[in-house]
Amino acid sequence: MNFKEFKKELQRKKEKEETMRELKGAMKTLENKRETYKKEAQAAMKSGNTSRMNVMIALMKQAMFNLKLTQDMEANFILANDMLEMQSMNKR
């Protein structure tokens, strides 16, 4: 492995770590939003404000859907990385 290949490999590794960090951050943000919307919906239900409650429930469902998509993206990313790693091991 020459310096150019080493530099390229290092850049790929850095990009993978950045992608994982972004996915984890997105999941954390969506989990926080879900909890916030849940608390807001409960508060609206206690106060009798059904329209606000319905809006918060809809937002909570959207956050849960986006969270599931992000989790699926993370799983696919990990799987793809593992498969690439196995391929590189088989080539050696």
Summary of the structure (lengths in Angstrom):
residues: 92
radius of gyration: 20.6
end to end distance: 12.3
largest distance: 68.6
contacts: 216
relative contact order: 0.10
helix: 95%
strand: 0%
